Amino acid sequence: MSTTSQSEVLDVSGTPAVPFTRLVSVEVRKALDTRAGRWFSGSIVLLSLAVVVIYAFAAPENARDFGDVIAVSGAVLGYFLPILLILMVTSEWSQRTGLTTFTLEPHRGRVVAAKLCGGLILGAVLIVIAMLVAAVGTLIGGGGWSITADVLVKGFLVANLIGILTGFAIGMLLMNSPAAIVTYFIYSLVLPIAVGILGSFQQWFADLAPWIEFNTAQGLLFQADGAPSGEVLAQLLVSGTIWLVVPFVLGLLRLLRAEPK
């Protein structure tokens, strides 16, 4: 008696791809649907509120305007917002969920783009909350509501956008949560202090620092009134390429080629 086996082929070529908006919503939900994610996001808001309230009572009366308070709120947000982006990127590898994620969406580049868009959305929400916190601090301190475009655009929006991209780049490059967080704090806290100390002893290094150290170049941008000069823009371009563009590209290539386990 002979049996005939017929192989069946499952044709999925006509199945529509997962909408990109759904991928973005999934990444946002993944960042917030865990206890750690909710507590971390809430802690950023609470810490900003605590610092702003303390500043509202401790600052001189002529430094309690909305522009002054929002600079304080933005500084707190700027230190911790990149960590949220780091956790969004490294969660697939630290929590070993990458195999599931990249099986459900095999086009890994779309997942990376969705994470970045989701991070920008969360960052925008936290930025709005930080502005509301600054408004509360202004009311408590009894300050005025004056604010310059430099403080709002450069010192608040641009600074936090750079922080978001920096955290995302470090997360992709290292793909490990503890290592990426430690590296971020070394980059944002230890490196600027070391550069400042060396620059105070050697004038030639102080002149060179904005060209090779991104935090120093950003400081010159935020301190300048009005549109930045051509030299400041050139320093941002060169140091930003070293510390942001190159790590972002290398991290993206590594993440796209890494083997999930």
C-alpha positions as YAML, in Angstrom:
chain: A
units: angstrom
residues:
- id: 1
  name: MET
  ca: [0.00, 0.00, 0.00]
- id: 2
  name: SER
  ca: [1.49, 3.29, -1.06]
- id: 3
  name: THR
  ca: [0.80, 6.59, 0.53]
- id: 4
  name: THR
  ca: [1.13, 9.93, -1.11]
- id: 5
  name: SER
  ca: [2.30, 12.85, 0.99]
- id: 6
  name: GLN
  ca: [1.52, 16.31, -0.17]
- id: 7
  name: SER
  ca: [3.48, 19.18, 1.23]
- id: 8
  name: GLU
  ca: [1.49, 22.23, 2.04]
- id: 9
  name: VAL
  ca: [3.01, 25.67, 1.68]
- id: 10
  name: LEU
  ca: [1.67, 28.54, 3.72]
- id: 11
  name: ASP
  ca: [1.66, 31.62, 1.55]
- id: 12
  name: VAL
  ca: [1.82, 34.81, 3.61]
- id: 13
  name: SER
  ca: [2.91, 37.11, 0.80]
- id: 14
  name: GLY
  ca: [-0.50, 38.72, 0.74]
- id: 15
  name: THR
  ca: [-0.63, 39.37, 4.46]
- id: 16
  name: PRO
  ca: [-0.41, 43.11, 5.16]
- id: 17
  name: ALA
  ca: [2.50, 44.33, 7.26]
- id: 18
  name: VAL
  ca: [1.97, 45.48, 10.81]
- id: 19
  name: PRO
  ca: [1.11, 49.20, 10.68]
- id: 20
  name: PHE
  ca: [3.94, 51.41, 11.85]
- id: 21
  name: THR
  ca: [1.61, 53.31, 14.17]
- id: 22
  name: ARG
  ca: [0.82, 50.04, 15.94]
- id: 23
  name: LEU
  ca: [4.53, 49.35, 16.40]
- id: 24
  name: VAL
  ca: [4.99, 52.80, 17.92]
- id: 25
  name: SER
  ca: [2.04, 52.32, 20.28]
- id: 26
  name: VAL
  ca: [3.42, 48.94, 21.34]
- id: 27
  name: GLU
  ca: [6.83, 50.46, 22.14]
- id: 28
  name: VAL
  ca: [5.23, 53.25, 24.17]
- id: 29
  name: ARG
  ca: [3.11, 50.72, 26.07]
- id: 30
  name: LYS
  ca: [6.14, 48.50, 26.70]
- id: 31
  name: ALA
  ca: [7.96, 51.46, 28.23]
- id: 32
  name: LEU
  ca: [5.11, 52.14, 30.65]
- id: 33
  name: ASP
  ca: [3.28, 48.86, 31.29]
- id: 34
  name: THR
  ca: [5.85, 47.56, 33.76]
- id: 35
  name: ARG
  ca: [6.11, 48.62, 37.39]
- id: 36
  name: ALA
  ca: [9.68, 49.81, 36.86]
- id: 37
  name: GLY
  ca: [8.75, 51.84, 33.79]
- id: 38
  name: ARG
  ca: [5.83, 53.57, 35.49]
- id: 39
  name: TRP
  ca: [7.82, 54.31, 38.63]
- id: 40
  name: PHE
  ca: [10.78, 55.65, 36.68]
- id: 41
  name: SER
  ca: [8.63, 57.98, 34.57]
- id: 42
  name: GLY
  ca: [6.72, 59.11, 37.64]
- id: 43
  name: SER
  ca: [9.96, 59.63, 39.55]
- id: 44
  name: ILE
  ca: [11.21, 62.02, 36.88]
- id: 45
  name: VAL
  ca: [8.07, 64.13, 37.28]
- id: 46
  name: LEU
  ca: [8.17, 64.02, 41.09]
- id: 47
  name: LEU
  ca: [11.85, 64.87, 41.21]
- id: 48
  name: SER
  ca: [11.33, 67.80, 38.84]
- id: 49
  name: LEU
  ca: [8.45, 69.01, 41.02]
- id: 50
  name: ALA
  ca: [10.50, 68.70, 44.23]
- id: 51
  name: VAL
  ca: [13.49, 70.57, 42.79]
- id: 52
  name: VAL
  ca: [11.27, 73.30, 41.33]
- id: 53
  name: VAL
  ca: [9.40, 73.81, 44.63]
- id: 54
  name: ILE
  ca: [12.69, 74.06, 46.54]
- id: 55
  name: TYR
  ca: [13.98, 76.52, 43.95]
- id: 56
  name: ALA
  ca: [10.79, 78.59, 44.18]
- id: 57
  name: PHE
  ca: [11.39, 79.16, 47.89]
- id: 58
  name: ALA
  ca: [15.20, 79.38, 47.87]
- id: 59
  name: ALA
  ca: [15.90, 81.45, 44.76]
- id: 60
  name: PRO
  ca: [16.21, 85.25, 44.94]
- id: 61
  name: GLU
  ca: [13.07, 87.17, 44.03]
- id: 62
  name: ASN
  ca: [14.58, 88.40, 40.78]
- id: 63
  name: ALA
  ca: [15.26, 84.80, 39.67]
- id: 64
  name: ARG
  ca: [11.79, 83.32, 40.04]
- id: 65
  name: ASP
  ca: [10.37, 84.15, 36.63]
- id: 66
  name: PHE
  ca: [8.97, 81.40, 34.44]
- id: 67
  name: GLY
  ca: [12.11, 81.43, 32.29]
- id: 68
  name: ASP
  ca: [14.30, 80.81, 35.33]
- id: 69
  name: VAL
  ca: [12.11, 78.06, 36.75]
- id: 70
  name: ILE
  ca: [11.71, 76.24, 33.43]
- id: 71
  name: ALA
  ca: [15.50, 76.14, 33.08]
- id: 72
  name: VAL
  ca: [15.67, 74.31, 36.43]
- id: 73
  name: SER
  ca: [12.86, 71.92, 35.49]
- id: 74
  name: GLY
  ca: [14.47, 71.26, 32.11]
- id: 75
  name: ALA
  ca: [17.84, 70.55, 33.70]
- id: 76
  name: VAL
  ca: [16.34, 67.81, 35.90]
- id: 77
  name: LEU
  ca: [14.47, 66.36, 32.94]
- id: 78
  name: GLY
  ca: [17.57, 66.52, 30.77]
- id: 79
  name: TYR
  ca: [19.56, 64.31, 33.14]
- id: 80
  name: PHE
  ca: [17.01, 61.50, 33.41]
- id: 81
  name: LEU
  ca: [15.04, 61.53, 30.15]
- id: 82
  name: PRO
  ca: [17.90, 59.86, 28.18]
- id: 83
  name: ILE
  ca: [17.80, 56.93, 30.63]
- id: 84
  name: LEU
  ca: [14.21, 56.25, 29.60]
- id: 85
  name: LEU
  ca: [15.37, 56.01, 25.99]
- id: 86
  name: ILE
  ca: [18.23, 53.73, 27.01]
- id: 87
  name: LEU
  ca: [15.82, 51.36, 28.72]
- id: 88
  name: MET
  ca: [13.51, 51.33, 25.69]
- id: 89
  name: VAL
  ca: [16.38, 50.22, 23.45]
- id: 90
  name: THR
  ca: [18.16, 47.80, 25.75]
- id: 91
  name: SER
  ca: [15.05, 46.07, 27.12]
- id: 92
  name: GLU
  ca: [14.97, 43.66, 24.17]
- id: 93
  name: TRP
  ca: [18.44, 42.42, 25.07]
- id: 94
  name: SER
  ca: [18.57, 42.79, 28.85]
- id: 95
  name: GLN
  ca: [15.17, 41.13, 29.34]
- id: 96
  name: ARG
  ca: [15.68, 38.65, 26.48]
- id: 97
  name: THR
  ca: [12.52, 39.64, 24.62]
- id: 98
  name: GLY
  ca: [14.29, 40.39, 21.35]
- id: 99
  name: LEU
  ca: [13.57, 36.99, 19.83]
- id: 100
  name: THR
  ca: [9.83, 37.47, 20.31]
- id: 101
  name: THR
  ca: [9.86, 41.07, 19.11]
- id: 102
  name: PHE
  ca: [11.90, 40.43, 15.98]
- id: 103
  name: THR
  ca: [9.88, 37.32, 15.14]
- id: 104
  name: LEU
  ca: [6.60, 39.20, 15.24]
- id: 105
  name: GLU
  ca: [8.20, 42.03, 13.23]
- id: 106
  name: PRO
  ca: [11.11, 40.60, 11.21]
- id: 107
  name: HIS
  ca: [12.02, 43.97, 9.69]
- id: 108
  name: ARG
  ca: [14.25, 45.07, 12.52]
- id: 109
  name: GLY
  ca: [14.71, 48.57, 11.13]
- id: 110
  name: ARG
  ca: [11.00, 49.25, 11.60]
- id: 111
  name: VAL
  ca: [11.25, 48.21, 15.24]
- id: 112
  name: VAL
  ca: [14.19, 50.55, 15.80]
- id: 113
  name: ALA
  ca: [12.33, 53.41, 14.10]
- id: 114
  name: ALA
  ca: [9.24, 52.67, 16.21]
- id: 115
  name: LYS
  ca: [11.33, 52.77, 19.40]
- id: 116
  name: LEU
  ca: [12.80, 56.13, 18.41]
- id: 117
  name: CYS
  ca: [9.38, 57.58, 17.55]
- id: 118
  name: GLY
  ca: [7.93, 56.18, 20.77]
- id: 119
  name: GLY
  ca: [10.79, 57.70, 22.73]
- id: 120
  name: LEU
  ca: [10.22, 61.07, 21.07]
- id: 121
  name: ILE
  ca: [6.53, 60.88, 21.96]
- id: 122
  name: LEU
  ca: [7.27, 60.04, 25.60]
- id: 123
  name: GLY
  ca: [9.90, 62.76, 25.66]
- id: 124
  name: ALA
  ca: [7.41, 65.30, 24.29]
- id: 125
  name: VAL
  ca: [4.87, 64.33, 26.96]
- id: 126
  name: LEU
  ca: [7.45, 64.67, 29.73]
- id: 127
  name: ILE
  ca: [8.60, 68.00, 28.31]
- id: 128
  name: VAL
  ca: [5.03, 69.31, 28.46]
- id: 129
  name: ILE
  ca: [4.71, 68.01, 32.03]
- id: 130
  name: ALA
  ca: [8.02, 69.70, 32.94]
- id: 131
  name: MET
  ca: [6.63, 72.98, 31.57]
- id: 132
  name: LEU
  ca: [3.53, 72.56, 33.72]
- id: 133
  name: VAL
  ca: [5.73, 71.83, 36.73]
- id: 134
  name: ALA
  ca: [7.67, 75.02, 35.99]
- id: 135
  name: ALA
  ca: [4.37, 76.92, 35.86]
- id: 136
  name: VAL
  ca: [3.49, 75.55, 39.29]
- id: 137
  name: GLY
  ca: [6.88, 76.63, 40.61]
- id: 138
  name: THR
  ca: [6.38, 80.10, 39.17]
- id: 139
  name: LEU
  ca: [3.03, 80.41, 40.92]
- id: 140
  name: ILE
  ca: [4.50, 79.23, 44.23]
- id: 141
  name: GLY
  ca: [7.47, 81.58, 43.95]
- id: 142
  name: GLY
  ca: [5.33, 84.51, 42.85]
- id: 143
  name: GLY
  ca: [7.55, 85.22, 39.85]
- id: 144
  name: GLY
  ca: [6.67, 86.77, 36.53]
- id: 145
  name: TRP
  ca: [5.86, 84.92, 33.33]
- id: 146
  name: SER
  ca: [8.60, 86.31, 31.12]
- id: 147
  name: ILE
  ca: [10.67, 83.87, 29.11]
- id: 148
  name: THR
  ca: [13.06, 84.39, 26.24]
- id: 149
  name: ALA
  ca: [13.15, 82.36, 23.04]
- id: 150
  name: ASP
  ca: [16.73, 81.31, 23.82]
- id: 151
  name: VAL
  ca: [15.71, 79.70, 27.12]
- id: 152
  name: LEU
  ca: [12.66, 77.96, 25.66]
- id: 153
  name: VAL
  ca: [14.12, 76.76, 22.35]
- id: 154
  name: LYS
  ca: [17.82, 76.22, 23.00]
- id: 155
  name: GLY
  ca: [18.01, 75.68, 26.74]
- id: 156
  name: PHE
  ca: [14.87, 73.54, 27.01]
- id: 157
  name: LEU
  ca: [13.67, 71.97, 23.76]
- id: 158
  name: VAL
  ca: [16.96, 71.54, 21.90]
- id: 159
  name: ALA
  ca: [18.82, 70.38, 25.01]
- id: 160
  name: ASN
  ca: [16.26, 67.66, 25.74]
- id: 161
  name: LEU
  ca: [16.12, 66.58, 22.09]
- id: 162
  name: ILE
  ca: [19.89, 66.13, 22.06]
- id: 163
  name: GLY
  ca: [19.59, 64.16, 25.30]
- id: 164
  name: ILE
  ca: [16.97, 61.87, 23.77]
- id: 165
  name: LEU
  ca: [19.14, 61.12, 20.73]
- id: 166
  name: THR
  ca: [22.23, 60.63, 22.91]
- id: 167
  name: GLY
  ca: [20.48, 58.12, 25.15]
- id: 168
  name: PHE
  ca: [19.14, 56.25, 22.13]
- id: 169
  name: ALA
  ca: [22.59, 56.11, 20.53]
- id: 170
  name: ILE
  ca: [24.28, 54.82, 23.71]
- id: 171
  name: GLY
  ca: [21.53, 52.22, 24.16]
- id: 172
  name: MET
  ca: [21.96, 50.89, 20.61]
- id: 173
  name: LEU
  ca: [25.75, 50.89, 20.86]
- id: 174
  name: LEU
  ca: [25.98, 48.90, 24.12]
- id: 175
  name: MET
  ca: [22.64, 47.01, 24.17]
- id: 176
  name: ASN
  ca: [22.99, 46.47, 27.91]
- id: 177
  name: SER
  ca: [21.02, 48.53, 30.42]
- id: 178
  name: PRO
  ca: [23.55, 48.83, 33.31]
- id: 179
  name: ALA
  ca: [26.51, 49.44, 30.99]
- id: 180
  name: ALA
  ca: [24.60, 52.02, 28.94]
- id: 181
  name: ILE
  ca: [23.35, 53.93, 32.01]
- id: 182
  name: VAL
  ca: [26.83, 54.04, 33.57]
- id: 183
  name: THR
  ca: [28.31, 55.16, 30.24]
- id: 184
  name: TYR
  ca: [25.69, 57.89, 29.94]
- id: 185
  name: PHE
  ca: [26.48, 59.32, 33.38]
- id: 186
  name: ILE
  ca: [30.21, 59.20, 32.66]
- id: 187
  name: TYR
  ca: [29.56, 61.06, 29.40]
- id: 188
  name: SER
  ca: [27.18, 63.65, 30.86]
- id: 189
  name: LEU
  ca: [28.74, 64.21, 34.32]
- id: 190
  name: VAL
  ca: [32.31, 62.94, 34.62]
- id: 191
  name: LEU
  ca: [33.61, 63.89, 31.17]
- id: 192
  name: PRO
  ca: [32.57, 67.59, 31.29]
- id: 193
  name: ILE
  ca: [34.17, 67.96, 34.75]
- id: 194
  name: ALA
  ca: [37.40, 66.37, 33.55]
- id: 195
  name: VAL
  ca: [37.46, 68.57, 30.45]
- id: 196
  name: GLY
  ca: [36.79, 71.67, 32.55]
- id: 197
  name: ILE
  ca: [39.63, 70.86, 34.95]
- id: 198
  name: LEU
  ca: [42.10, 70.26, 32.13]
- id: 199
  name: GLY
  ca: [40.95, 73.42, 30.37]
- id: 200
  name: SER
  ca: [41.52, 75.49, 33.49]
- id: 201
  name: PHE
  ca: [45.21, 74.47, 33.52]
- id: 202
  name: GLN
  ca: [45.91, 74.53, 29.78]
- id: 203
  name: GLN
  ca: [44.51, 77.32, 27.61]
- id: 204
  name: TRP
  ca: [45.19, 75.43, 24.41]
- id: 205
  name: PHE
  ca: [43.02, 72.57, 25.66]
- id: 206
  name: ALA
  ca: [40.26, 75.00, 26.68]
- id: 207
  name: ASP
  ca: [40.25, 76.31, 23.11]
- id: 208
  name: LEU
  ca: [40.22, 72.78, 21.72]
- id: 209
  name: ALA
  ca: [37.56, 71.37, 24.04]
- id: 210
  name: PRO
  ca: [34.45, 72.65, 22.18]
- id: 211
  name: TRP
  ca: [35.70, 70.95, 19.02]
- id: 212
  name: ILE
  ca: [36.13, 67.52, 20.59]
- id: 213
  name: GLU
  ca: [33.70, 67.45, 23.55]
- id: 214
  name: PHE
  ca: [29.98, 67.71, 22.80]
- id: 215
  name: ASN
  ca: [28.85, 68.90, 26.24]
- id: 216
  name: THR
  ca: [31.25, 71.84, 26.11]
- id: 217
  name: ALA
  ca: [30.02, 72.83, 22.67]
- id: 218
  name: GLN
  ca: [26.41, 72.63, 23.85]
- id: 219
  name: GLY
  ca: [27.27, 74.86, 26.81]
- id: 220
  name: LEU
  ca: [28.53, 77.55, 24.44]
- id: 221
  name: LEU
  ca: [25.34, 77.22, 22.39]
- id: 222
  name: PHE
  ca: [23.09, 77.64, 25.41]
- id: 223
  name: GLN
  ca: [25.11, 80.57, 26.77]
- id: 224
  name: ALA
  ca: [25.06, 82.54, 23.53]
- id: 225
  name: ASP
  ca: [22.34, 85.14, 23.07]
- id: 226
  name: GLY
  ca: [20.33, 84.96, 19.87]
- id: 227
  name: ALA
  ca: [21.44, 82.90, 16.87]
- id: 228
  name: PRO
  ca: [24.72, 81.01, 17.40]
- id: 229
  name: SER
  ca: [27.80, 82.16, 15.55]
- id: 230
  name: GLY
  ca: [29.37, 80.20, 12.74]
- id: 231
  name: GLU
  ca: [32.17, 79.03, 15.00]
- id: 232
  name: VAL
  ca: [29.74, 77.68, 17.59]
- id: 233
  name: LEU
  ca: [27.79, 75.86, 14.87]
- id: 234
  name: ALA
  ca: [31.02, 74.39, 13.50]
- id: 235
  name: GLN
  ca: [32.03, 73.22, 16.98]
- id: 236
  name: LEU
  ca: [28.62, 71.61, 17.45]
- id: 237
  name: LEU
  ca: [28.89, 69.89, 14.09]
- id: 238
  name: VAL
  ca: [32.38, 68.48, 14.71]
- id: 239
  name: SER
  ca: [31.91, 67.41, 18.34]
- id: 240
  name: GLY
  ca: [28.35, 66.21, 17.64]
- id: 241
  name: THR
  ca: [29.65, 64.00, 14.86]
- id: 242
  name: ILE
  ca: [32.20, 62.47, 17.23]
- id: 243
  name: TRP
  ca: [29.89, 61.93, 20.21]
- id: 244
  name: LEU
  ca: [26.44, 61.54, 18.65]
- id: 245
  name: VAL
  ca: [26.43, 60.76, 14.93]
- id: 246
  name: VAL
  ca: [29.20, 58.15, 14.93]
- id: 247
  name: PRO
  ca: [27.87, 56.25, 18.01]
- id: 248
  name: PHE
  ca: [24.34, 56.43, 16.56]
- id: 249
  name: VAL
  ca: [25.43, 54.93, 13.22]
- id: 250
  name: LEU
  ca: [27.65, 52.27, 14.80]
- id: 251
  name: GLY
  ca: [24.95, 51.39, 17.31]
- id: 252
  name: LEU
  ca: [22.32, 51.11, 14.60]
- id: 253
  name: LEU
  ca: [24.54, 48.79, 12.54]
- id: 254
  name: ARG
  ca: [25.28, 46.65, 15.58]
- id: 255
  name: LEU
  ca: [21.63, 46.41, 16.61]
- id: 256
  name: LEU
  ca: [20.50, 45.51, 13.09]
- id: 257
  name: ARG
  ca: [23.08, 42.71, 12.86]
- id: 258
  name: ALA
  ca: [23.03, 41.39, 16.44]
- id: 259
  name: GLU
  ca: [21.66, 37.91, 17.04]
- id: 260
  name: PRO
  ca: [18.74, 37.93, 19.51]
- id: 261
  name: LYS
  ca: [18.78, 35.15, 22.11]
...
